Amino acid sequence: MTNYQIIGLLGLGLGIATGAALFMEYFRLFPLRQKLLYAAGVLMGLFFLWMGTTGVINSPKILEAYVNTDAAFPGNLGLQFLWSLTGGVLIFLSVKLADKAQKKLGVSQSLSWESLPVSHVFVWLVRIYIGLLFLYSGFVKANDYIGFAYKLEEYFLVFGSHFPAFKGFFGFFVPFAEPMAWFISVFELVLAVAILTGFMMNLTAWLTLLMMIFFTALTAYSHLTGAVTDCGCFGDALKIEPWESFTKDVILMVMLIPVFLVRKTISAFPSSRLAGILTAVVLVFSGVYSWYCHENLPVVDYRAYKIGVDLKVCTTAMTADGYPKCKDWSFADEELLLIDTYRLLAQTDSVRITTGKAYAITPEPLFSGPRMMIVIQNVNQADPGAMRESGELSLALENAGIGVTGATATGYSDMEKWIPEYQLTYPFIFMDETVLKTIVRSHPGYVLMKDGIILKKWHHNNIPSLQEIQGLLGQ
């Protein structure tokens, strides 16, 4: 059992215990009939939510599905959605009926050690659990919200292909993926602090519930269709399967229900004023921090191509899933790097423009000696000034005996057009755009290597000098 699964089971147990404690203490003055209605509504809602999203309800082999949890029964997507919606409605109605019954009966309970001692402790534990999880999730998104934006784009494109009638609607959001990713990352961090401090808890609980509904819908869809293999909930810091993402969100919903029910009785800690100031500080800090990472590079790099990685090992050593960590590279031997189906461009007489199944990138091997890789995902979208600076830097590096190789996913004809425009004298390899986006979050971006080991990476806003590069190489 992984640490992630242990934490999930702990959260599930904590959520159930909190709900049970609240049921015994908070509802002690309620008639038995209303207690049972509330409990039945919540339990049935969770049951229908699980049944709908796993597709079990649509399978004629229901018994087999219970016995063999690995059995795949996709069923009818529309019917599955209906069952899931029914579950959500039941949970919502149960909570609202409990609120209404409380007012009608005149039950006035304060969430304090004196009135609800057990519930008081459990609700605090749940708030700490959810708050810390949101802090972690929000930080890894804010640290690299460009990566989260790529995931949102993937969702919009998948929704557009699966629902052709709404293709234009989902396509409308694609250009806004980055600002949406920035907002969600900051919003999640602010919610985390508001939950921990109890700041404006009525509003905070509603916003948290709406956010959880949004993410639960995304992860449920990924789990149902398999169209998106990673939700991006924890960025590149923690890769989890779609069913794990969905299970995580369901567990958080279980934990959120009792907190939501007593949201109006939760007092700010240590005071409303201090809680508000702390929340505002986090709002400003997280917004500035995420934008700083966008304009430079992520402060913490969780990806496979981080500083210190040896590409000779990263591109050849297989992981448990049977793929190398640095995918879509093919390292042949110590002399040459061979790239299948890619083409080489160069503006020098010493290296001809060639095409073929496999070929050498440059006269010097890519993973031998000092080399700067300049990553340009799509030259048509790159900053013109930054592109010209890359050409100037490459000339200085080549004169100093440091090899330069460009990596791009731009089409061959477009490269022929832009190479003379930007005076790019260095050769290029063609690679998958997703891989290039993973290597460095800049366009163009710079990756300095020595004998295949990544020494440093730069955003084009912080283009290095020749002296800085030589210092890193010990020249």
C-alpha positions in Angstrom: 0.0 0.0 0.0 1.4 3.4 -1.0 1.7 6.4 1.3 -1.0 8.1 -0.9 -3.4 5.3 -0.3 -2.7 5.3 3.4 -3.4 9.0 3.6 -6.6 8.5 1.6 -7.8 5.7 4.0 -7.0 7.9 7.0 -9.1 10.7 5.4 -12.0 8.4 4.8 -11.9 7.1 8.4 -11.7 10.6 9.7 -14.7 11.7 7.5 -16.8 8.8 8.7 -15.9 9.4 12.3 -16.7 13.1 12.1 -20.1 12.3 10.5 -20.9 9.8 13.1 -19.9 12.1 16.0 -22.0 14.9 14.5 -24.9 12.6 14.0 -24.8 11.5 17.7 -24.2 15.0 19.2 -25.6 17.6 16.8 -28.8 15.7 16.1 -29.4 14.6 19.6 -32.5 16.8 19.9 -33.9 15.8 16.5 -36.7 13.3 16.3 -35.6 9.8 15.3 -37.4 10.1 11.9 -35.5 13.1 10.9 -32.2 11.6 12.0 -32.8 8.5 9.9 -33.9 10.6 6.9 -30.7 12.6 7.0 -28.5 9.6 7.4 -30.3 7.6 4.7 -30.1 10.5 2.3 -26.4 11.0 2.7 -25.6 7.3 2.6 -27.8 6.7 -0.5 -26.4 9.7 -2.2 -22.8 8.5 -1.8 -23.9 5.0 -2.9 -25.5 6.3 -6.1 -22.6 8.6 -6.8 -20.2 5.6 -6.6 -22.5 3.3 -8.5 -23.0 5.8 -11.3 -19.4 6.7 -11.8 -18.1 3.1 -11.8 -20.6 2.0 -14.3 -21.7 -1.0 -12.2 -25.3 0.0 -12.2 -25.5 -0.4 -16.0 -23.9 -3.8 -16.1 -25.9 -7.0 -16.3 -23.1 -8.7 -14.4 -23.6 -6.8 -11.1 -22.5 -9.7 -8.9 -19.3 -10.2 -10.9 -18.5 -6.5 -10.6 -18.7 -6.7 -6.8 -16.5 -9.8 -6.7 -14.0 -8.7 -9.4 -13.3 -5.0 -8.9 -11.0 -5.0 -11.9 -13.9 -5.8 -14.3 -14.6 -3.0 -16.7 -18.2 -2.3 -17.3 -18.4 1.2 -18.9 -22.2 1.0 -19.5 -24.1 3.9 -20.9 -22.5 7.3 -20.2 -25.7 9.2 -20.0 -27.3 6.8 -17.6 -24.2 6.8 -15.4 -24.3 10.6 -15.3 -28.0 10.4 -14.3 -27.1 8.1 -11.4 -24.2 10.3 -10.3 -26.4 13.4 -10.5 -29.1 11.6 -8.4 -26.5 10.9 -5.7 -25.3 14.5 -5.6 -28.9 15.8 -5.4 -29.7 13.4 -2.5 -26.7 14.6 -0.5 -27.5 18.2 -1.2 -31.2 17.8 -0.1 -30.2 15.9 3.0 -27.9 18.7 4.2 -30.5 21.4 3.3 -33.3 19.5 5.1 -31.1 19.2 8.2 -30.6 23.0 8.1 -34.3 23.5 7.8 -35.1 21.1 10.6 -32.7 22.8 12.9 -34.4 26.2 12.4 -37.9 24.7 12.8 -37.0 22.9 16.0 -35.2 25.8 17.4 -32.0 23.7 17.9 -29.2 26.1 18.7 -25.9 24.2 18.8 -22.5 25.9 18.9 -19.5 24.0 17.7 -17.5 24.3 21.0 -15.8 22.0 23.5 -18.6 22.6 26.0 -21.6 21.8 23.7 -20.2 19.3 21.1 -16.9 18.0 22.6 -16.4 15.0 20.2 -17.6 16.8 17.1 -15.5 19.8 18.0 -12.3 17.8 17.9 -13.2 15.8 14.7 -14.3 18.9 12.8 -10.9 20.5 13.7 -9.1 17.4 12.5 -11.0 17.4 9.2 -10.3 21.1 8.6 -6.6 20.5 9.2 -6.6 17.5 6.9 -8.4 19.3 4.0 -6.5 22.6 4.6 -3.1 20.9 4.4 -4.1 18.9 1.3 -5.3 22.1 -0.4 -2.1 23.8 0.6 0.0 21.1 -1.0 -2.2 20.8 -4.1 -2.4 24.6 -4.5 1.3 25.1 -4.1 2.3 22.6 -6.7 -0.2 24.2 -9.1 1.0 27.7 -8.3 4.6 26.6 -8.6 4.0 25.5 -12.2 0.6 26.7 -13.3 1.7 26.5 -16.9 1.7 22.7 -16.6 -1.8 22.8 -15.0 -2.9 25.0 -18.0 -1.7 22.3 -20.4 -3.9 19.8 -18.5 -6.9 22.2 -18.7 -6.4 22.5 -22.4 -6.4 18.7 -22.7 -9.7 18.6 -20.8 -11.3 21.2 -23.1 -10.1 19.4 -26.2 -11.3 16.0 -24.9 -14.7 17.4 -24.0 -14.9 19.1 -27.5 -14.2 15.8 -29.2 -16.6 13.7 -27.0 -19.4 16.3 -27.3 -19.3 17.6 -30.8 -22.4 19.8 -30.3 -20.4 21.8 -27.7 -17.1 21.8 -29.4 -17.2 25.5 -30.0 -18.1 26.1 -26.3 -15.2 24.2 -25.0 -12.9 25.5 -27.6 -13.7 29.0 -26.4 -11.9 28.3 -23.1 -8.7 26.9 -24.6 -7.0 30.4 -25.1 -7.9 31.2 -21.4 -6.4 28.0 -20.0 -3.4 29.9 -18.4 -5.3 32.6 -16.6 -7.8 30.0 -15.4 -5.0 27.8 -14.1 -3.5 30.8 -12.3 -6.8 31.6 -10.7 -7.5 28.1 -9.6 -4.1 27.6 -8.0 -4.4 30.9 -6.1 -8.0 30.2 -5.2 -7.1 26.8 -3.8 -4.4 28.2 -1.6 -6.7 31.0 -0.3 -9.4 28.4 0.5 -6.9 26.3 2.4 -6.0 29.1 4.7 -9.6 30.2 5.1 -10.6 26.6 6.1 -7.7 26.4 8.6 -8.5 29.7 10.2 -12.3 29.5 9.9 -12.4 32.8 8.0 -16.0 33.6 6.7 -16.7 29.9 7.1 -20.2 30.0 5.6 -18.9 31.4 2.3 -15.7 29.3 2.5 -17.7 26.1 2.9 -19.9 26.9 -0.1 -16.9 27.8 -2.3 -15.1 24.6 -1.2 -18.2 22.6 -2.0 -18.5 24.1 -5.5 -14.8 23.6 -6.2 -15.1 19.9 -5.1 -18.1 19.4 -7.3 -16.1 20.8 -10.2 -13.1 18.6 -9.6 -15.1 15.6 -8.8 -16.9 15.9 -12.2 -13.5 16.2 -14.0 -12.0 13.2 -12.3 -15.2 11.2 -12.6 -15.2 11.8 -16.4 -11.5 10.8 -16.6 -12.3 7.7 -14.6 -15.2 6.8 -16.8 -13.8 7.4 -20.2 -10.0 7.0 -19.7 -9.6 10.0 -22.0 -7.3 11.9 -19.6 -4.8 9.7 -17.9 -3.8 12.2 -15.2 -6.0 14.9 -13.7 -3.1 17.2 -12.9 -4.4 17.6 -9.3 -0.9 17.6 -7.9 1.0 18.6 -11.0 4.1 16.7 -11.7 4.8 16.3 -8.0 2.5 13.3 -7.7 1.1 11.3 -10.6 -2.0 9.4 -9.8 -4.4 7.3 -11.8 -7.9 8.6 -12.8 -9.6 6.2 -10.4 -7.3 7.4 -7.5 -8.1 11.0 -8.3 -11.8 10.3 -8.3 -11.6 8.3 -5.1 -9.7 11.2 -3.5 -12.4 13.6 -4.4 -15.2 11.4 -3.1 -13.3 11.0 0.2 -13.0 14.8 0.4 -16.7 15.1 -0.2 -17.4 12.6 2.7 -15.2 14.8 4.9 -16.7 18.1 3.7 -20.3 17.1 4.4 -20.2 17.4 8.3 -18.0 20.6 8.1 -20.5 22.1 5.7 -23.4 21.2 8.0 -21.9 23.2 10.9 -20.3 25.9 8.8 -22.3 28.7 10.5 -21.2 27.7 14.0 -17.4 27.6 13.3 -15.7 30.7 14.7 -12.6 32.2 13.2 -9.2 31.4 14.8 -7.6 33.2 16.5 -9.9 36.1 15.6 -11.9 37.2 12.6 -9.5 40.1 12.0 -6.3 38.1 12.1 -7.9 35.3 10.0 -8.8 37.9 7.4 -5.4 39.5 7.4 -3.7 36.1 7.0 -6.0 35.1 4.2 -5.4 38.4 2.4 -1.6 37.9 2.8 -1.8 34.4 1.3 -3.9 35.8 -1.6 -1.3 38.4 -2.5 1.7 36.1 -1.9 0.4 33.2 -3.9 -0.6 35.4 -6.8 2.8 37.0 -6.9 4.6 33.7 -6.4 2.8 31.9 -9.2 3.4 34.8 -11.6 7.1 34.9 -10.7 7.3 31.2 -11.6 5.6 31.9 -14.8 7.9 34.7 -15.8 11.0 32.8 -14.7 10.9 29.1 -14.1 9.2 27.0 -11.4 11.1 27.4 -8.1 10.7 23.7 -7.4 11.1 21.4 -10.4 9.2 18.1 -10.1 9.6 16.9 -13.7 11.9 14.2 -15.0 14.2 16.8 -16.7 15.2 18.7 -13.5 18.7 19.9 -12.7 21.1 17.1 -11.9 19.3 14.5 -14.1 21.7 12.4 -16.2 19.9 12.1 -19.6 22.0 9.0 -20.5 20.4 7.2 -17.7 17.0 8.9 -17.7 16.4 8.0 -21.4 17.5 4.4 -21.2 16.7 3.0 -17.7 13.2 1.6 -17.6 10.8 2.3 -14.8 8.1 -0.1 -13.4 5.7 0.8 -16.2 8.2 -0.3 -18.9 9.1 3.2 -20.1 12.1 5.5 -19.4 11.4 8.6 -17.3 12.5 10.8 -20.1 10.3 9.5 -22.8 10.5 9.9 -26.6 14.3 9.9 -26.6 16.4 7.2 -28.1 20.0 7.0 -27.0 22.0 4.6 -29.1 25.6 4.6 -27.8 28.4 6.9 -26.6 29.1 8.3 -30.0 25.7 9.2 -31.5 22.1 10.0 -30.5 19.7 8.6 -33.0 16.2 10.1 -33.2 13.6 8.1 -35.2 11.4 9.9 -37.7 13.0 13.3 -36.9 14.8 15.6 -39.4 17.9 17.7 -39.0 18.2 21.4 -40.1 21.4 23.4 -40.2 22.5 26.7 -41.7 26.1 25.6 -42.1 28.0 23.9 -44.9 29.4 21.3 -42.5 26.1 19.7 -41.8 23.6 19.0 -44.7 19.9 19.1 -44.4 18.9 15.4 -44.2 15.9 13.3 -43.7 15.6 9.7 -42.8 14.6 7.1 -40.3 17.6 7.7 -38.1 20.6 10.0 -38.3 23.2 11.8 -36.2 22.2 15.1 -34.8 25.6 16.9 -35.1 29.2 16.0 -35.7 29.5 16.0 -31.8 27.3 13.6 -29.8 24.5 15.4 -27.9 25.3 13.7 -24.6 29.0 14.2 -24.7 30.9 17.3 -23.5 29.3 20.8 -22.9 26.2 21.6 -24.8 23.3 24.1 -24.7 19.9 22.9 -25.9 17.6 25.7 -27.0 14.0 24.5 -26.7 11.5 26.1 -29.1 8.1 24.4 -29.0 6.6 26.3 -31.9 8.7 29.0 -33.6 5.5 30.6 -35.0 4.4 31.5 -31.4 7.8 32.3 -29.9 8.8 35.8 -28.8 10.7 37.4 -31.8 13.1 39.3 -29.5 13.9 36.2 -27.5 14.5 34.2 -30.7 17.1 36.7 -32.0 18.8 36.6 -28.6 19.0 32.9 -28.9 20.8 33.3 -32.2 23.3 35.7 -30.7 24.0 33.5 -27.7 24.5 30.5 -29.9 27.2 32.3 -31.9 29.0 33.2 -28.7 28.8 29.7 -27.4 30.0 28.1 -30.6 33.0 30.5 -30.7 33.8 29.4 -27.1 33.7 25.7 -28.1 30.4 24.9 -26.5 28.0 22.9 -28.7 24.5 24.2 -29.4 21.4 22.1 -30.5 17.9 23.4 -31.0 14.8 21.2 -30.2 11.5 22.0 -31.8 8.1 20.6 -32.8 7.7 23.2 -35.5 7.0 21.9 -39.0 9.9 21.6 -41.5 8.7 24.3 -43.9 8.1 26.8 -41.1 11.6 26.2 -39.8 13.1 26.9 -43.3 11.2 30.2 -43.2 12.3 31.4 -39.7 15.9 30.2 -39.6 17.2 32.9 -41.8 14.7 35.5 -40.3 16.2 35.0 -36.8 19.8 34.1 -38.0 19.7 30.7 -36.3 23.0 29.0 -37.1 22.6 26.0 -34.8 21.2 22.6 -35.9 17.7 21.4 -34.8 16.1 18.1 -33.8 12.4 17.6 -34.1 10.7 16.3 -31.0 7.2 15.8 -29.6 5.7 19.1 -28.4 4.6 17.6 -25.1 8.1 16.4 -24.3 9.5 19.9 -25.1 6.9 21.5 -22.8 8.0 19.1 -20.1 11.7 19.8 -20.5 11.5 23.5 -19.8 8.6 25.9 -19.1 9.8 28.6 -21.5 9.5 29.4 -25.1 12.3 29.5 -26.0 14.0 27.9 -23.0 17.7 27.0 -22.4 19.0 23.7 -21.0 22.8 23.5 -20.2 24.2 20.0 -20.2 27.7 18.5 -19.7 28.2 14.8 -20.7 24.4 14.5 -20.7 23.9 15.8 -17.1 21.5 18.8 -16.8 23.4 21.6 -15.1 21.1 24.6 -15.3 17.9 25.8 -17.0 16.8 29.3 -17.9 13.7 31.1 -19.0 14.1 33.4 -22.0 13.4 36.4 -19.6 16.7 35.5 -17.9 18.9 34.5 -20.8 22.4 33.7 -19.4 25.7 35.3 -20.4 28.6 33.5 -21.8 30.6 34.1 -18.6 27.8 32.6 -16.5 27.7 29.5 -18.7 31.5 29.1 -18.7 31.4 29.4 -14.9 28.9 26.5 -14.6 31.0 24.4 -16.9 34.2 25.2 -14.9 35.9 26.8 -17.9 
